[in-house]
Amino acid sequence: MGIIAMLIIGAIAGWLAGQIVSGYGFGLVGNIVVGIVGAVVAGVIFPRIGLGFGGGTLAAIIHATLGAVILLFLIKIVKRA
């Protein structure tokens, strides 16, 4: 996947995750980073538990969004502590 496509998918996933986990948006650059890191987190966790979404752009967005939601949830827990 090209770097531009990865950044766009990361931005979409980060924005969606910020909407799902209320109060945790980090701006455009922050959302891209959260989306990309979320995709990496999901890429490590989901195959180990047998969860797959297939291929394609929509699957990549869903995958990255779920990973970003997990990441934002963990950030929220750490900030409370």
Phi, psi and omega in degrees: 000138181290158182296324180293316179297320179297319179293320179294315178296320177298318179295316179296313181297318179295320178295314179299317179296321177296328177286323182288313178266092190302138176085007183234065171255145183241021184080177186299307182295317178298319178295322177297314180297315179298319179296316180291314178296322176298322177295321178294316178301313179295324178295333178274317187280310189299316179297329180291333179259006175079026181256125180225150183242004183083201181243177178105171184291316180297318178297321178295320179294315179298314180302309181293323180295315179297319176296320179292324176297317177300315180298314179295323177297318177295320177298319180298318179295316181295321180292332178288328184286000000 
